[in-house]
Amino acid sequence: MTVTAVVVRPDDEAVLVLPSGLPRIEPAGELWFPDVGAVVRAFAEQHGIEAYVLECLDAEGPAYLMVAIGNVPDDARWVTSLDEPLVEAARKHLSGAALAPAWTQPGWYADALPWIDQQVERTGPPEQVRSWGLSNVFRIPTTTGIVYFKAIAHASNVVPASDALPLLFAHEPALLQRLSAERPGLVVEPIAVDEERAWMLLPDLGEPLAEQTDVALWTEALTSHARLQRSYAETPEALLAMSCTDRRLDRLALEVPHVLGPNQATDELTAEERDRLGNRSKALRDAITELASFGVPETLLHGDLHPRNVAVRDGKALAFDWTDAALAHPFLDLVTFVEGRSPLSRDPRVIDAYLAEWQNYASLPDLRRALDLAEQVGELYQAVTYLHLVDNLAGPSRASMLSGGVWWLRKILADRSASLD
């Protein structure tokens, strides 16, 4: 796989050209466009170019817009104009014509990197590991160990500004600061937070739960999450004050026509799929109504709780990546947590341990029925999320979210189609 880069100089946005043309590299292994660590390393190793990714210009190419932050080859030259489609795409992005977060502009790093140095004592350069329309993440070696810097896309730092829900939903740095103070030990505590710019530094939480084979760790992960959810059951309005999105069941019911009707994701379905999807409205509304009837309180929802968004260190499991946090039915988190590629995620011992935390509200058989309904409603929930992201992203990030939205629509069609149609 050949990756091409349009590398710009931060002070004047001149473009770097090698004797062979635009810089190209051959990174090892498969490449998913947001995971930019391999790209950044390969440019440094193969060309001596020190740069960070600003934006993916083409996920299929692939091609990236990058900003030089250090050395470039001696035989390179900087040009102010170049007749090349990728350079034109880069210029269009830099002009601010497309919806994009602040870190996709070259000058952003002049503020972000010094801020990191004000919070921690580094022992090496920040290593960019992920960058796309949702977040920009760096791995940073420090005197106290590895820490992670994360900037999130939020209404406060996206240009042009969006009048829709805050991007992406919750203000994750402020949310984690508040949750960790109120529920110490149940949520990761940020090392430092800049609320205005939606930045934070987090400690290294350990290895992904997905890589663990001890069922006790999986049980601990879900029961701890349930305890955190239950702790806010009596104060749902506090979650809204923390920037959680309101996705309670009555609001999800209002989203059914939008999700099932004409939209950018349903346009990607076949005509036969669209016809079948349109017939699911009553079934989904009935599932919402029955789920509400069990009396399990609506409370904190992670929104994207899967086994790679939970980490384990010293026997303790903590969820991270809380940008999708919401006030919603708690069981909807299991829709993403339980997955085919992680057999322990669906182990009955793990699921029953989670449900046992809710027996003050309903019997175990009723809770199992509620969980079945939550799987159906959760597919609707995820489709709502992806459609919102499609409306608030551009370029390859938008295309990725559109693909995810179509996937969830097809889940709505596939799961229990015989009983729900």
N, C-alpha and C positions, 0 to 999 in steps of 0.2 A: 504494500500500500504506500503510495506516494502522497505526502502532505505538502501543500504549498502555503507560503505565508506572505502576507503583505505586512512588512515590518515598518512602522513609522517612528520618526524621531519625536520625542514628546514636546520639544519647544516649538517646532514649526511644521510638524506632520509631514516632513519630507519622507520619501519612500526609499528603503534600502534595496539596492540592486547589486547582485554578484556578477562576475564575468559571465556566468551561465544564465543570468536573468534573475527572476524572483527566487528567493531561497526555497529549496525543496529538501525534504528529508524522508527517510524510510524508517518509521518507528516499528518496533517489534510487537508482534501480537495483534489482536483485534483492537479496534478503537471505537469507543462510543464517544461522540463529539464533546459532551460536557467534561469527560474525564481527561483533562488536558495535561496532566503530569507527564505522561510519556512524550507528548509533543514538545513541551518546554525543555525537557531533558535532552531529547534528540537534537533539537536545534543547537543547544549548548555543546553537546558532544560532537556532532557531525560538522558544525560550521563555526563553532566558537561564538555563536550569537546568544547573548544574554537578553532575554525578552520574556514578557508575560502576555498571555492571551487577553485580548479585549473582547472579541466577538468571533463566533464561527460564521464565516461567510458562506460556506457550502458544506453541508454535512456529508454529502455523497462524494464530493471531490477527493478527499476533503480539503478545505482551505480555511485559513484563519487570518484575522486581523490581529496583529501583535504590536506591542510597544517596546522599543529597546530600552533597557534599564541598565546596561553595562556595555561590555566590550562587543565589538563587531569585527569581522575579518579585515585585515589590512588592505586587501584588494577590493573591498566593497566601496560603493559610492552612493551618495544620497542625491536623489533627483526630486524635483518638485512636480514633474508631470511625466506620465508614462501611459502610452496607448495600450492598455491591457484591461480586459473586462473585470478582473478581480480588483484592480486598483480603482476602477470606477465604482464598484460595489462598496469598497472601503471608503471612498470619498463621500458617497451618499450616506453611509452610516455616520461618519464623523461630522457631517453637516447637521445632524440632529433630526433628520427627516423621518426616521423610524422610531417607534416606541422602544426605549432601551433604558436599562438602569445606569446609574452614574459610573460604575466601574468600567463601562465599555468606552469611556473617553480617556485619552492618554494622560491628562492632567490629574486624574483621580489618585494615582499612585503617589504623587508628591505630598498628599495629605495622609493617605492610609498607612504607608510604610513608616513614617515618623511616629504616627499614633501608636503603632504596635511597639516601637522601641521605647515609647514613654511608659508602657505597661509592663514589659518583661525585658529581661537581659538575654539577648539572643547569643547563641554560640555558632550560628551559621545563617545563611541567607534564607528568607521565607521561600518555601517551595509551593508553588501554585498546584493544586491537585484537582480543582473543579471550577469551571466557569461556564455559565450559560445565563439565560434570562431570569432564572430563579435565584441564583446565589453565586458568590465568588468565595472560594475557600482556599486557605493556605495552611500548610503544615509548617510549624515553626519550632526548630530546636532551641531550647533555652537552658539556662543553668539549673532549672528545676524539673527538666524533662520536656517532652513534646507537648505543645499546646496548638490549638487550632483557631485561626482567625476566620470569621464568617461575616460577610456582608449580605444582607437579604434585599430582595426587590420589594420596595414599599412605596406607597403613594408619595412619600416625602423625598424619594430619590430617583424616581422614574421620570424621564423626559420623552415626549410631552406628558404633563401631569394627567392622571386618570381620575375621572369622577366616580368610578365604580368602587367596589369594596377595596380596602387597602390591599396593595400588592405585597406579598401574596395573601391575604387574610390577616393573620395575627402578626403583631410586632414582636417577633421572636425574642430579641434581646431583652426588651422590657418585660415580656411575659415570663421568661425564665428567671429574671432577677426577682420578680414578685413571687412566683411559685416556689422557688428555692428558699426564699426567706420565710414563707408561710408554712411550707411543708419540707423542712430540711431532711435530706436523706432520701426523699422520694423523687426528686428532680435534680438534674445537674445544676450546679451553681456556677454562673459565669465568673471568670477571673476579672473581667472588665467589660463595661458596656458603654457605648456611645449611643444614647437613645435618638438623638437628632438625626444622626447619619445611619442608624440601624446597623451598627457594627457590634461585634462582641468577640471576646476571646474565651475559649472553653478548654478545660483540661482534657487530656487524652483519656477516654473512658474505657479503653481496653479493646478486646476482640469482639467481633460481631457474634450475637447470639446464634446466628445461622450456622456458625462453625462449631458450636458446642454439642456434645453428645450425651451430656448428663441431663436426664429428664428433670432432676431437681432444679437445675438452673432455669429451665423453661417454665417450670411451675412457679418459681420465685419471681420470674419476670412478669408473668400475668397476674399473680396475686398481689404483687406490689403495685402494679398498675391499677388494679381494681380498688385497692385501698386509697390510692391517690384520687381516683374518680369519685369514690364514695365520700371522700372528705369534703367535696364541694357540692354534694347533693342538696344540701339545705340552703346554699347561697349561690344559686345560678347567676344572679345579676352581677355578682362580683366577677365572674368570668367575662361577662360582656365588658365590664369596666377595664379588664386587662387586655382588651382588644380581640378576644375570641369571637369568631363569626357566629351569628345566630343561625343554627341549622336544626332547630327543634323540629319535631315531627310535623307539627302543623305547617311550618314553613316549607318542609320538604314536599308535603302534599301540594302546595301551590306551585312547585317546580315541575310537577309531572307533565303538564301540557308543553312546557318549553323543551324538556328533555326528549319527549316522545314525538313532538311535532317537528316542523321544518327548522333546521339549524345547521350549522357548519359540519357537525358530525354526522347527522342523519343524511346529509347530502352525499356522504361517502358510502352509504349502504346501497345495496341493490334495491330495486323497486319492490321485490317480494319481501325483503327484510323490512323495509319501511312500512309495508302494509301490516305485517305481523306485529311490528313494534307499536303501531297505532292502536292495536287491540289490547294492549297490556295496561291501559290506564286504570280500569276498574280493579284489576287484580292488585296493582301496586297500592292503590288507595285503600283497598281492603286490608292489605298486609300492614300498612301504616296504622290503621284504626285498631286492628287486633294487637299489634305490638304495644300500642299505647295502653291498652286495657289491662296489662299485667301490673302496672303501677311501678315499674322500675323507673327511678327518677332520671330526668335528663340532666346531664352534668358535663364534666370535662371530657372532651374527645381529642385524642392525638391527631386523628385524621389521616395519618399515613403510617400506621403502626405495623411494620413488617419486620421479619427477623434480622434484617440488615440495618434497621434503624433502632436497634437495641444493642447495647454493648455490655460486656461482662468484664469486670475487673475485681479480683480478690473475692470472687463468689457473689458479687453484688451486680445486679442487672439494672441498667437505667436506659430509658428511651431518650433519643435525641432527635433533632430535626423537627421542631415543633411549629413550623410555619403554617401548617394546616389546622392548628388547634381551633376547636369550636365548642360551642354549647350544643350538645346533641344527645341522642340516646347512646349510652356507653357501649352497648354491645356492637355498635357499628364498627368499632375498632378491630373486632375479630375478623371482619371481612377481608382485610388486607393481611392480618397476622397469620391466618390459617392459609397455607399454600402447599401445592403439590410437591414442590422441590425440597420442602423441609418437613419430613415425616413427623418429627416431634411437635411441630406446630399444631397438628391435628390429633395428637395422642389424647385419648379419653381422660387420662389422669390429669393432663394439663388443662383441658377444657373444663372438666368438672371442678378443679381447684378454683378456677376463675369464677364459675357460676356459684360455687359455695359462698363466695364473698357477698352474694346478693340475696341470700335466703331470708333476710329480714323482710324482703318485699314480696316474695312469691316462693312457692314450693319448687323443688328441683325439677319435677316434670314440667311445670309451667315455664321455668327458666329455660329449659331445653327447647320448648316450643318457641319461646321468645327469641332464642338464638337463631332458630331456623328462619323466623320471620326477618330478623335483623340481617341475615345474609341477603335476602331479596331487597330489603330497603337500602342496605348498604351499597348495593350495585347502583341504585338510583343516586345515592349520595355521591358516589365517586364520579358518576357521569356529570352531575351538577358541578363538581369541582373542576373537572377537565374542561367543561364548556366555559367556565369562568376564566380559566387560564388561557384558552384559545383567544378569548376576547381581549386579553391584556398582555399578550406577548407577540413577538415578531420573529421572522426568520426561522432557522432550524428549531429553536425552542418552541415556537408556536406549532410547527409541523409535528414535533414529538408529542405535544399535548393533544393535538388533534388525533393522532394515531391512538393515544391512550383513551381518548373519549370514545372512539369507534370500538375499541376493544371492550369497554364497559357496556356499551349498548348491545354488543353481541352477547355478552354475559347475561344481560337482562333477557335476551331472546332464548338463550340456550338453557338456562337454569330453570328447572321445573316448568318447562313450556307446556307439558301435557296438563298439569294441574292448574296452571294459572291462566291459560288462554280461555 
